[in-house]
Every structure is written in C-alpha cells, then in structure tokens.
Amino acid sequence: MNRYLPFAFGAALGALLVRERRSRRAAERFAGAALETLLNAIDANDVETGRHVRRVAAYALVLADALELDQEQRHVVERVALFHDIGKIHEALFDIVHEEHRLTEEERRAIATHPQRGFEVLAPLEKFYPELADGVLSHHECWDGSGYPRRLRGADIPSCARIVALADTFDAITHSRRYREGQGIQAAIKAIRGGRGTQFEPALVDLMLRPDVFSRIEKAHRELHRRGPARGERRHGKQEHQVPDVTFRWRATSAVQDGVARDLSAQRQEVPEA
C-alpha cells in the first residue's frame, strides 16, 4: 500500500469540506439577502405596514428580553414580528388592505388568509430559518384554540407567535388606521387583560402587564410614535428614514462581500481548465 495514500485521502477530504463550507456560507448569505429583499418589498408595498411590523418587533423584543430569551431566540421573535404580515402584500389582498372603510365580512375572511399566504412565501427559507414560516402561520392562533388557521391550542402554538400576537394586538389598538383613530394605552391594557386565557397565554399577559415590563413597552411606544408619519401620509409619499431600524442585519458588510469575492476566486482556481 502506498504510504502516501492516507495523506492524499486526507487532503482530498479537507478540500471537499472546505468547498462544502464555502457553499453553505454562500447559501446562507443568499437566504439572508432574500429576507432583506422581502422586508424591502413590505416597505415598498405600503409604508404603513412597514412601520407597523417594526413597531410590533420593538414591542415583541421587550417581551423577549423580559423572558430572558437567548440571542438566537430573540432573533426568531424579531423575524416573526417583521414578517408576520408579509402575506398581506399578495395581489389578492392588496386592494382590501388599502381600503379606506371598515372591512366587510367577506373582506375579513379574505384578510384571514394572510398567515397561510405568508407561510407559503417564507417556506422555501425553512432550512435557514426553521421557525420563521411556522411562527408567521401561527400569529393569529388563540390560547383557547379559537384562532386560525389551524385552531392550535395552548403550548401547541409556537412561543414566538404567542409573543408576536400580544405585540401585534397592542399596536393594532394604539395606532391609527385608515378608517379609525388609535385608542389609548389604557384601552390596550383592557383588551389584553380581557384576552387573558382566551386569546393570549395567561403567563405572557401577566408578564407584559408587569409594571417594570410595561413601562418599557410604553417607552418604546412613545419613541416610535415620535418618529411616526405625518397625519394622512400614504404609501406614495416619501419613505426614506420613515421606519425604525431593526436590531439585526442580513445585508453583507464590505468584509463579507470581500469574503464572497475571495471564495469565488478560490473556486475558479479549483476548477481545472477544459
């Protein structure tokens, strides 16, 4: 047996692993770029929806911190919050979302399809963000099983979706919509307390309404509304700098871009000429 064969085999295996690692990193970068593109699509479709999902993300992150979630779980919660309404940019729902009047029952039924539509948009990214699509699908499920689309109950609802549901409700009540004025914080507290054990997880409601936690929600609310759009602004108005930043980025930094270029260059050198 050639005594150099094990070394040759080890070198070949090492080269294969390096190539596989580069391919995986490239795929992860593409998945991240896809998420950023989708978030930009939400903003481009409707600046109000773009602002809404960021406000929901801000409130959800307060709850995530109070729950002492680790960094990765915080990112899961933030992603679900940012994309929970992506199904509403579907062409079948676009006109309904932009209606100036209260929705009819038929329109409400159509809007209720947005979690499923959002799931279908995000499902191809499941390999990289395994909890994202299911969290978006589940953000209108209720603790008592009366929600939609799957009528999940209790702990069967993903925890990230339970958090986002609370944050979403708080923003829906306190922020104005095209057809109604937003209500005060006390109205939101009353509604959230009223949904304890039916719409929302009881322990999560108790946590959110704990004085030290809710004071942070109120602080975020004040800060976000100071940045709010002028009254009557519509999606065709200026959109630059009109939404708060998210706490993580998918966009490649120059250092990462340099790394991509190096990877591509190395891969070209590894391919033998024909």
Secondary structure, DSSP 4 states (H G I P E B T S, - for coil): --TTHHHHHHHHHHHHHHHHHHHHHHHHHHHHHHHHHHHHHHHHH-HHHHHHHHHHHHHHHHHHHHTT--HHHHHHHHHHHHHTTGGGGSHHHHHHHT-SSPPPHHHHHHHTTHHHHHHHHHGGGTTTSTTHHHHHHTTT--TTS--SSS---GGGS-HHHHHHHHHHHHHHHHS-BTTBPPPPHHHHHHHHHHTBTTTB-HHHHHHHTSHHHHHHHHHHHHHHHHTPPPTT--TTS--TT-SPPPS---SPPHHHHHHHHHHHHHHHHHSPP-
